[in-house]
Amino acid sequence: MVRAVTGERGKAYRCPGCQQLIHPGIPHLVVIIEGDVEGRRHWHTPCWKREAARRQR
Ligand SMILES: [Zn+2]
């Protein structure tokens, strides 16, 4: 399950795709993976597209 967000109030997240920070206010994706104990992850949009393509194989 993937949800697009338009940047959240003053909080930076680390993208698991590239290990870079997603700076506050940057539109990105929140990915909720079923069965993932850590719950939701924040990804840069292009990083997730790459990851999603990889996971489909
Ligand atoms: Zn990234």
N, CA, C, O and the ligand as a Tripos MOL2 file, in Angstrom:
@<TRIPOS>MOLECULE
protein
  229   227    58     0     0
PROTEIN
NO_CHARGES

@<TRIPOS>ATOM
      1 N           0.8530   -1.1910    0.0000 N.3       1 MET1
      2 CA          0.0000    0.0000    0.0000 C.3       1 MET1
      3 C           0.8890    1.2400    0.0000 C.2       1 MET1
      4 O           1.7820    1.3720    0.8370 O.2       1 MET1
      5 N           0.6460    2.1200   -0.9140 N.am      2 VAL2
      6 CA          1.4930    3.3020   -1.0630 C.3       2 VAL2
      7 C           0.6270    4.5500   -1.0330 C.2       2 VAL2
      8 O          -0.4130    4.6270   -1.6850 O.2       2 VAL2
      9 N           1.0760    5.5050   -0.2720 N.am      3 ARG3
     10 CA          0.3080    6.7430   -0.1590 C.3       3 ARG3
     11 C           1.2560    7.9120   -0.4480 C.2       3 ARG3
     12 O           2.3750    7.9580    0.0620 O.2       3 ARG3
     13 N           0.8020    8.8280   -1.2540 N.am      4 ALA4
     14 CA          1.6180   10.0020   -1.5480 C.3       4 ALA4
     15 C           1.3690   11.0650   -0.4880 C.2       4 ALA4
     16 O           0.2230   11.3090   -0.1090 O.2       4 ALA4
     17 N           2.4140   11.6840   -0.0190 N.am      5 VAL5
     18 CA          2.2420   12.7880    0.9210 C.3       5 VAL5
     19 C           3.0160   13.9970    0.3890 C.2       5 VAL5
     20 O           4.0020   13.8590   -0.3360 O.2       5 VAL5
     21 N           2.5500   15.1540    0.7630 N.am      6 THR6
     22 CA          3.1920   16.3610    0.2660 C.3       6 THR6
     23 C           4.0390   17.0040    1.3550 C.2       6 THR6
     24 O           3.8950   18.1850    1.6680 O.2       6 THR6
     25 N           4.9160   16.2000    1.9180 N.am      7 GLY7
     26 CA          5.8300   16.7630    2.9070 C.3       7 GLY7
     27 C           5.1450   17.0290    4.2210 C.2       7 GLY7
     28 O           4.0780   17.6420    4.2600 O.2       7 GLY7
     29 N           5.7510   16.5710    5.3020 N.am      8 GLU8
     30 CA          5.1230   16.7410    6.6070 C.3       8 GLU8
     31 C           5.8460   17.8090    7.4060 C.2       8 GLU8
     32 O           7.0040   18.1510    7.1690 O.2       8 GLU8
     33 N           5.0990   18.3040    8.3510 N.am      9 ARG9
     34 CA          5.5180   19.4350    9.1700 C.3       9 ARG9
     35 C           6.8580   19.2390    9.8910 C.2       9 ARG9
     36 O           6.9310   18.6280   10.9570 O.2       9 ARG9
     37 N           7.8870   19.7680    9.2840 N.am     10 GLY10
     38 CA          9.1470   19.9020    9.9980 C.3      10 GLY10
     39 C           9.8480   18.6380   10.4050 C.2      10 GLY10
     40 O          10.6880   18.6630   11.3060 O.2      10 GLY10
     41 N           9.5270   17.5140    9.7620 N.am     11 LYS11
     42 CA         10.2300   16.2970   10.1280 C.3      11 LYS11
     43 C          10.9260   15.7070    8.9110 C.2      11 LYS11
     44 O          10.3370   15.5920    7.8360 O.2      11 LYS11
     45 N          12.1870   15.3350    9.0950 N.am     12 ALA12
     46 CA         12.9350   14.7070    8.0070 C.3      12 ALA12
     47 C          12.9400   13.1960    8.2110 C.2      12 ALA12
     48 O          12.9940   12.7160    9.3430 O.2      12 ALA12
     49 N          12.8830   12.4570    7.1220 N.am     13 TYR13
     50 CA         12.9110   10.9980    7.1760 C.3      13 TYR13
     51 C          14.0800   10.4980    6.3620 C.2      13 TYR13
     52 O          14.5390   11.1800    5.4460 O.2      13 TYR13
     53 N          14.5670    9.3150    6.6830 N.am     14 ARG14
     54 CA         15.6310    8.7280    5.8800 C.3      14 ARG14
     55 C          15.0230    7.7330    4.9030 C.2      14 ARG14
     56 O          14.2920    6.8210    5.2900 O.2      14 ARG14
     57 N          15.3360    7.9260    3.6520 N.am     15 CYS15
     58 CA         14.8290    7.0530    2.6000 C.3      15 CYS15
     59 C          15.6290    5.7540    2.5950 C.2      15 CYS15
     60 O          16.8540    5.7850    2.4770 O.2      15 CYS15
     61 N          14.9390    4.5900    2.7230 N.am     16 PRO16
     62 CA         15.6730    3.3200    2.7370 C.3      16 PRO16
     63 C          16.2580    2.9550    1.3750 C.2      16 PRO16
     64 O          17.0940    2.0570    1.2730 O.2      16 PRO16
     65 N          15.8220    3.6440    0.3430 N.am     17 GLY17
     66 CA         16.3240    3.3470   -1.0000 C.3      17 GLY17
     67 C          17.7150    3.8980   -1.2300 C.2      17 GLY17
     68 O          18.5740    3.2050   -1.7750 O.2      17 GLY17
     69 N          17.9470    5.1280   -0.8240 N.am     18 CYS18
     70 CA         19.2310    5.7810   -1.1130 C.3      18 CYS18
     71 C          19.9500    6.2260    0.1570 C.2      18 CYS18
     72 O          21.0510    6.7720    0.0830 O.2      18 CYS18
     73 N          19.3410    6.0010    1.3160 N.am     19 GLN19
     74 CA         19.9240    6.3700    2.6050 C.3      19 GLN19
     75 C          20.1280    7.8740    2.7770 C.2      19 GLN19
     76 O          20.8680    8.3080    3.6590 O.2      19 GLN19
     77 N          19.4800    8.6520    1.9430 N.am     20 GLN20
     78 CA         19.5540   10.1010    2.0790 C.3      20 GLN20
     79 C          18.3200   10.5980    2.8350 C.2      20 GLN20
     80 O          17.2950    9.9190    2.8930 O.2      20 GLN20
     81 N          18.4390   11.7780    3.4010 N.am     21 LEU21
     82 CA         17.2960   12.3500    4.0960 C.3      21 LEU21
     83 C          16.2660   12.8960    3.1130 C.2      21 LEU21
     84 O          16.5970   13.4420    2.0610 O.2      21 LEU21
     85 N          15.0150   12.7270    3.4980 N.am     22 ILE22
     86 CA         13.9260   13.3930    2.7920 C.3      22 ILE22
     87 C          13.6350   14.6430    3.6150 C.2      22 ILE22
     88 O          13.1350   14.5500    4.7360 O.2      22 ILE22
     89 N          13.9380   15.7780    3.0740 N.am     23 HIS23
     90 CA         13.8420   17.0020    3.8530 C.3      23 HIS23
     91 C          12.3870   17.4170    4.0530 C.2      23 HIS23
     92 O          11.5330   17.1140    3.2200 O.2      23 HIS23
     93 N          12.1060   18.1040    5.1460 N.am     24 PRO24
     94 CA         10.7350   18.5570    5.4120 C.3      24 PRO24
     95 C          10.1830   19.3700    4.2460 C.2      24 PRO24
     96 O          10.8720   20.2120    3.6710 O.2      24 PRO24
     97 N           8.9330   19.1000    3.9160 N.am     25 GLY25
     98 CA          8.2800   19.8620    2.8570 C.3      25 GLY25
     99 C           8.4410   19.2700    1.4730 C.2      25 GLY25
    100 O           7.8180   19.7410    0.5210 O.2      25 GLY25
    101 N           9.2750   18.2360    1.3460 N.am     26 ILE26
    102 CA          9.4710   17.5990    0.0440 C.3      26 ILE26
    103 C           8.3740   16.5500   -0.1660 C.2      26 ILE26
    104 O           8.1950   15.6670    0.6730 O.2      26 ILE26
    105 N           7.6450   16.6430   -1.2730 N.am     27 PRO27
    106 CA          6.6450   15.6050   -1.5480 C.3      27 PRO27
    107 C           7.3270   14.2510   -1.7160 C.2      27 PRO27
    108 O           8.3290   14.1380   -2.4230 O.2      27 PRO27
    109 N           6.7880   13.2390   -1.0730 N.am     28 HIS28
    110 CA          7.3730   11.9070   -1.1760 C.3      28 HIS28
    111 C           6.2760   10.8640   -0.9480 C.2      28 HIS28
    112 O           5.0910   11.1960   -0.9130 O.2      28 HIS28
    113 N           6.6790    9.6150   -0.7960 N.am     29 LEU29
    114 CA          5.7010    8.5450   -0.6340 C.3      29 LEU29
    115 C           5.8320    7.9050    0.7320 C.2      29 LEU29
    116 O           6.9360    7.7310    1.2490 O.2      29 LEU29
    117 N           4.6940    7.5590    1.3110 N.am     30 VAL30
    118 CA          4.6870    6.7340    2.5080 C.3      30 VAL30
    119 C           4.2550    5.3360    2.0670 C.2      30 VAL30
    120 O           3.1660    5.1470    1.5250 O.2      30 VAL30
    121 N           5.1210    4.3790    2.3090 N.am     31 VAL31
    122 CA          4.8520    3.0140    1.8820 C.3      31 VAL31
    123 C           4.5540    2.1710    3.1090 C.2      31 VAL31
    124 O           5.3720    2.0720    4.0230 O.2      31 VAL31
    125 N           3.3840    1.5680    3.1180 N.am     32 ILE32
    126 CA          2.9880    0.7080    4.2260 C.3      32 ILE32
    127 C           3.0170   -0.7250    3.7290 C.2      32 ILE32
    128 O           2.2160   -1.1210    2.8820 O.2      32 ILE32
    129 N           3.9490   -1.4950    4.2640 N.am     33 ILE33
    130 CA          4.1290   -2.8660    3.8100 C.3      33 ILE33
    131 C           3.4770   -3.8040    4.8130 C.2      33 ILE33
    132 O           3.7800   -3.7780    6.0060 O.2      33 ILE33
    133 N           2.5830   -4.6230    4.3050 N.am     34 GLU34
    134 CA          1.8900   -5.5780    5.1780 C.3      34 GLU34
    135 C           2.8800   -6.5220    5.8180 C.2      34 GLU34
    136 O           3.7440   -7.0780    5.1390 O.2      34 GLU34
    137 N           2.7620   -6.7070    7.1260 N.am     35 GLY35
    138 CA          3.6220   -7.6330    7.8310 C.3      35 GLY35
    139 C           4.9740   -7.0450    8.1920 C.2      35 GLY35
    140 O           5.7930   -7.7160    8.8200 O.2      35 GLY35
    141 N           5.2190   -5.8000    7.8020 N.am     36 ASP36
    142 CA          6.4750   -5.1540    8.1540 C.3      36 ASP36
    143 C           6.3590   -4.6200    9.5740 C.2      36 ASP36
    144 O           5.5290   -3.7560    9.8530 O.2      36 ASP36
    145 N           7.1930   -5.1360   10.4680 N.am     37 VAL37
    146 CA          7.0750   -4.7520   11.8830 C.3      37 VAL37
    147 C           7.3440   -3.2700   12.1020 C.2      37 VAL37
    148 O           6.8250   -2.6670   13.0410 O.2      37 VAL37
    149 N           8.1450   -2.6990   11.2450 N.am     38 GLU38
    150 CA          8.4570   -1.2830   11.4210 C.3      38 GLU38
    151 C           7.3910   -0.3800   10.8090 C.2      38 GLU38
    152 O           7.4890    0.8460   10.8640 O.2      38 GLU38
    153 N           6.3650   -1.0130   10.2220 N.am     39 GLY39
    154 CA          5.2560   -0.2260    9.7290 C.3      39 GLY39
    155 C           5.5860    0.5650    8.4940 C.2      39 GLY39
    156 O           6.0360    0.0170    7.4880 O.2      39 GLY39
    157 N           5.3600    1.8430    8.5750 N.am     40 ARG40
    158 CA          5.4730    2.6630    7.3810 C.3      40 ARG40
    159 C           6.8820    3.1690    7.1610 C.2      40 ARG40
    160 O           7.6290    3.4240    8.1060 O.2      40 ARG40
    161 N           7.2230    3.3080    5.9040 N.am     41 ARG41
    162 CA          8.5180    3.8520    5.5150 C.3      41 ARG41
    163 C           8.2890    5.0340    4.5830 C.2      41 ARG41
    164 O           7.3370    5.0760    3.8040 O.2      41 ARG41
    165 N           9.1870    5.9750    4.6970 N.am     42 HIS42
    166 CA          9.1260    7.1370    3.8170 C.3      42 HIS42
    167 C          10.1780    7.0010    2.7350 C.2      42 HIS42
    168 O          11.3520    6.7650    3.0200 O.2      42 HIS42
    169 N           9.7520    7.1510    1.4950 N.am     43 TRP43
    170 CA         10.6320    6.9810    0.3420 C.3      43 TRP43
    171 C          10.5460    8.2150   -0.5410 C.2      43 TRP43
    172 O           9.4920    8.8430   -0.6530 O.2      43 TRP43
    173 N          11.6730    8.5570   -1.1720 N.am     44 HIS44
    174 CA         11.6110    9.4950   -2.2980 C.3      44 HIS44
    175 C          10.7770    8.8270   -3.3960 C.2      44 HIS44
    176 O          10.8430    7.6100   -3.5710 O.2      44 HIS44
    177 N          10.0170    9.5960   -4.1110 N.am     45 THR45
    178 CA          9.1880    9.0320   -5.1810 C.3      45 THR45
    179 C          10.0160    8.2340   -6.1990 C.2      45 THR45
    180 O           9.6510    7.0980   -6.5010 O.2      45 THR45
    181 N          11.1040    8.7750   -6.7340 N.am     46 PRO46
    182 CA         11.8760    7.9880   -7.7240 C.3      46 PRO46
    183 C          12.5310    6.7490   -7.1130 C.2      46 PRO46
    184 O          12.6680    5.7280   -7.7880 O.2      46 PRO46
    185 N          12.9350    6.8260   -5.8480 N.am     47 CYS47
    186 CA         13.5470    5.6680   -5.1900 C.3      47 CYS47
    187 C          12.5410    4.5380   -5.0570 C.2      47 CYS47
    188 O          12.8790    3.3750   -5.2800 O.2      47 CYS47
    189 N          11.3120    4.8690   -4.6980 N.am     48 TRP48
    190 CA         10.2990    3.8280   -4.5530 C.3      48 TRP48
    191 C           9.9290    3.2070   -5.8910 C.2      48 TRP48
    192 O           9.6820    2.0040   -5.9760 O.2      48 TRP48
    193 N           9.8900    4.0350   -6.9440 N.am     49 LYS49
    194 CA          9.5710    3.4870   -8.2600 C.3      49 LYS49
    195 C          10.6070    2.4570   -8.6770 C.2      49 LYS49
    196 O          10.2780    1.4200   -9.2510 O.2      49 LYS49
    197 N          11.8660    2.7590   -8.3780 N.am     50 ARG50
    198 CA         12.9280    1.7970   -8.6710 C.3      50 ARG50
    199 C          12.7480    0.5260   -7.8500 C.2      50 ARG50
    200 O          12.8620   -0.5840   -8.3700 O.2      50 ARG50
    201 N          12.4670    0.7020   -6.5590 N.am     51 GLU51
    202 CA         12.2950   -0.4340   -5.6560 C.3      51 GLU51
    203 C          11.0890   -1.2810   -6.0550 C.2      51 GLU51
    204 O          11.1560   -2.5100   -6.0470 O.2      51 GLU51
    205 N           9.9900   -0.6200   -6.4030 N.am     52 ALA52
    206 CA          8.7710   -1.3400   -6.7770 C.3      52 ALA52
    207 C           9.0170   -2.1800   -8.0210 C.2      52 ALA52
    208 O           8.5340   -3.3090   -8.1110 O.2      52 ALA52
    209 N           9.7560   -1.6480   -8.9720 N.am     53 ALA53
    210 CA         10.0750   -2.3910  -10.1910 C.3      53 ALA53
    211 C          10.9300   -3.5960   -9.8520 C.2      53 ALA53
    212 O          10.7560   -4.6750  -10.4180 O.2      53 ALA53
    213 N          11.8620   -3.4000   -8.9170 N.am     54 ARG54
    214 CA         12.7390   -4.5040   -8.4960 C.3      54 ARG54
    215 C          11.9180   -5.5990   -7.8080 C.2      54 ARG54
    216 O          12.1450   -6.7850   -8.0430 O.2      54 ARG54
    217 N          10.9700   -5.2040   -6.9630 N.am     55 ARG55
    218 CA         10.1900   -6.1900   -6.2110 C.3      55 ARG55
    219 C           9.2370   -6.9800   -7.0830 C.2      55 ARG55
    220 O           8.8480   -8.0880   -6.7130 O.2      55 ARG55
    221 N           8.8570   -6.4540   -8.2080 N.am     56 GLN56
    222 CA          7.9090   -7.1580   -9.0570 C.3      56 GLN56
    223 C           8.5430   -8.3220   -9.7940 C.2      56 GLN56
    224 O           7.8400   -9.1960  -10.3020 O.2      56 GLN56
    225 N           9.8540   -8.3400   -9.8560 N.am     57 ARG57
    226 CA         10.5180   -9.4180  -10.5920 C.3      57 ARG57
    227 C          10.5920  -10.7040   -9.7810 C.2      57 ARG57
    228 O          11.1220  -11.7060  -10.2600 O.2      57 ARG57
    229 ZN         15.7750    8.1090   -1.8070 Zn       58 ZN58
@<TRIPOS>BOND
     1     1     2 1
     2     2     3 1
     3     3     4 2
     4     3     5 am
     5     5     6 1
     6     6     7 1
     7     7     8 2
     8     7     9 am
     9     9    10 1
    10    10    11 1
    11    11    12 2
    12    11    13 am
    13    13    14 1
    14    14    15 1
    15    15    16 2
    16    15    17 am
    17    17    18 1
    18    18    19 1
    19    19    20 2
    20    19    21 am
    21    21    22 1
    22    22    23 1
    23    23    24 2
    24    23    25 am
    25    25    26 1
    26    26    27 1
    27    27    28 2
    28    27    29 am
    29    29    30 1
    30    30    31 1
    31    31    32 2
    32    31    33 am
    33    33    34 1
    34    34    35 1
    35    35    36 2
    36    35    37 am
    37    37    38 1
    38    38    39 1
    39    39    40 2
    40    39    41 am
    41    41    42 1
    42    42    43 1
    43    43    44 2
    44    43    45 am
    45    45    46 1
    46    46    47 1
    47    47    48 2
    48    47    49 am
    49    49    50 1
    50    50    51 1
    51    51    52 2
    52    51    53 am
    53    53    54 1
    54    54    55 1
    55    55    56 2
    56    55    57 am
    57    57    58 1
    58    58    59 1
    59    59    60 2
    60    59    61 am
    61    61    62 1
    62    62    63 1
    63    63    64 2
    64    63    65 am
    65    65    66 1
    66    66    67 1
    67    67    68 2
    68    67    69 am
    69    69    70 1
    70    70    71 1
    71    71    72 2
    72    71    73 am
    73    73    74 1
    74    74    75 1
    75    75    76 2
    76    75    77 am
    77    77    78 1
    78    78    79 1
    79    79    80 2
    80    79    81 am
    81    81    82 1
    82    82    83 1
    83    83    84 2
    84    83    85 am
    85    85    86 1
    86    86    87 1
    87    87    88 2
    88    87    89 am
    89    89    90 1
    90    90    91 1
    91    91    92 2
    92    91    93 am
    93    93    94 1
    94    94    95 1
    95    95    96 2
    96    95    97 am
    97    97    98 1
    98    98    99 1
    99    99   100 2
   100    99   101 am
   101   101   102 1
   102   102   103 1
   103   103   104 2
   104   103   105 am
   105   105   106 1
   106   106   107 1
   107   107   108 2
   108   107   109 am
   109   109   110 1
   110   110   111 1
   111   111   112 2
   112   111   113 am
   113   113   114 1
   114   114   115 1
   115   115   116 2
   116   115   117 am
   117   117   118 1
   118   118   119 1
   119   119   120 2
   120   119   121 am
   121   121   122 1
   122   122   123 1
   123   123   124 2
   124   123   125 am
   125   125   126 1
   126   126   127 1
   127   127   128 2
   128   127   129 am
   129   129   130 1
   130   130   131 1
   131   131   132 2
   132   131   133 am
   133   133   134 1
   134   134   135 1
   135   135   136 2
   136   135   137 am
   137   137   138 1
   138   138   139 1
   139   139   140 2
   140   139   141 am
   141   141   142 1
   142   142   143 1
   143   143   144 2
   144   143   145 am
   145   145   146 1
   146   146   147 1
   147   147   148 2
   148   147   149 am
   149   149   150 1
   150   150   151 1
   151   151   152 2
   152   151   153 am
   153   153   154 1
   154   154   155 1
   155   155   156 2
   156   155   157 am
   157   157   158 1
   158   158   159 1
   159   159   160 2
   160   159   161 am
   161   161   162 1
   162   162   163 1
   163   163   164 2
   164   163   165 am
   165   165   166 1
   166   166   167 1
   167   167   168 2
   168   167   169 am
   169   169   170 1
   170   170   171 1
   171   171   172 2
   172   171   173 am
   173   173   174 1
   174   174   175 1
   175   175   176 2
   176   175   177 am
   177   177   178 1
   178   178   179 1
   179   179   180 2
   180   179   181 am
   181   181   182 1
   182   182   183 1
   183   183   184 2
   184   183   185 am
   185   185   186 1
   186   186   187 1
   187   187   188 2
   188   187   189 am
   189   189   190 1
   190   190   191 1
   191   191   192 2
   192   191   193 am
   193   193   194 1
   194   194   195 1
   195   195   196 2
   196   195   197 am
   197   197   198 1
   198   198   199 1
   199   199   200 2
   200   199   201 am
   201   201   202 1
   202   202   203 1
   203   203   204 2
   204   203   205 am
   205   205   206 1
   206   206   207 1
   207   207   208 2
   208   207   209 am
   209   209   210 1
   210   210   211 1
   211   211   212 2
   212   211   213 am
   213   213   214 1
   214   214   215 1
   215   215   216 2
   216   215   217 am
   217   217   218 1
   218   218   219 1
   219   219   220 2
   220   219   221 am
   221   221   222 1
   222   222   223 1
   223   223   224 2
   224   223   225 am
   225   225   226 1
   226   226   227 1
   227   227   228 2
@<TRIPOS>SUBSTRUCTURE
     1 MET1         2 RESIDUE 1 A MET
     2 VAL2         6 RESIDUE 1 A VAL
     3 ARG3        10 RESIDUE 1 A ARG
     4 ALA4        14 RESIDUE 1 A ALA
     5 VAL5        18 RESIDUE 1 A VAL
     6 THR6        22 RESIDUE 1 A THR
     7 GLY7        26 RESIDUE 1 A GLY
     8 GLU8        30 RESIDUE 1 A GLU
     9 ARG9        34 RESIDUE 1 A ARG
    10 GLY10       38 RESIDUE 1 A GLY
    11 LYS11       42 RESIDUE 1 A LYS
    12 ALA12       46 RESIDUE 1 A ALA
    13 TYR13       50 RESIDUE 1 A TYR
    14 ARG14       54 RESIDUE 1 A ARG
    15 CYS15       58 RESIDUE 1 A CYS
    16 PRO16       62 RESIDUE 1 A PRO
    17 GLY17       66 RESIDUE 1 A GLY
    18 CYS18       70 RESIDUE 1 A CYS
    19 GLN19       74 RESIDUE 1 A GLN
    20 GLN20       78 RESIDUE 1 A GLN
    21 LEU21       82 RESIDUE 1 A LEU
    22 ILE22       86 RESIDUE 1 A ILE
    23 HIS23       90 RESIDUE 1 A HIS
    24 PRO24       94 RESIDUE 1 A PRO
    25 GLY25       98 RESIDUE 1 A GLY
    26 ILE26      102 RESIDUE 1 A ILE
    27 PRO27      106 RESIDUE 1 A PRO
    28 HIS28      110 RESIDUE 1 A HIS
    29 LEU29      114 RESIDUE 1 A LEU
    30 VAL30      118 RESIDUE 1 A VAL
    31 VAL31      122 RESIDUE 1 A VAL
    32 ILE32      126 RESIDUE 1 A ILE
    33 ILE33      130 RESIDUE 1 A ILE
    34 GLU34      134 RESIDUE 1 A GLU
    35 GLY35      138 RESIDUE 1 A GLY
    36 ASP36      142 RESIDUE 1 A ASP
    37 VAL37      146 RESIDUE 1 A VAL
    38 GLU38      150 RESIDUE 1 A GLU
    39 GLY39      154 RESIDUE 1 A GLY
    40 ARG40      158 RESIDUE 1 A ARG
    41 ARG41      162 RESIDUE 1 A ARG
    42 HIS42      166 RESIDUE 1 A HIS
    43 TRP43      170 RESIDUE 1 A TRP
    44 HIS44      174 RESIDUE 1 A HIS
    45 THR45      178 RESIDUE 1 A THR
    46 PRO46      182 RESIDUE 1 A PRO
    47 CYS47      186 RESIDUE 1 A CYS
    48 TRP48      190 RESIDUE 1 A TRP
    49 LYS49      194 RESIDUE 1 A LYS
    50 ARG50      198 RESIDUE 1 A ARG
    51 GLU51      202 RESIDUE 1 A GLU
    52 ALA52      206 RESIDUE 1 A ALA
    53 ALA53      210 RESIDUE 1 A ALA
    54 ARG54      214 RESIDUE 1 A ARG
    55 ARG55      218 RESIDUE 1 A ARG
    56 GLN56      222 RESIDUE 1 A GLN
    57 ARG57      226 RESIDUE 1 A ARG
    58 ZN58       229 GROUP 0 **** ****
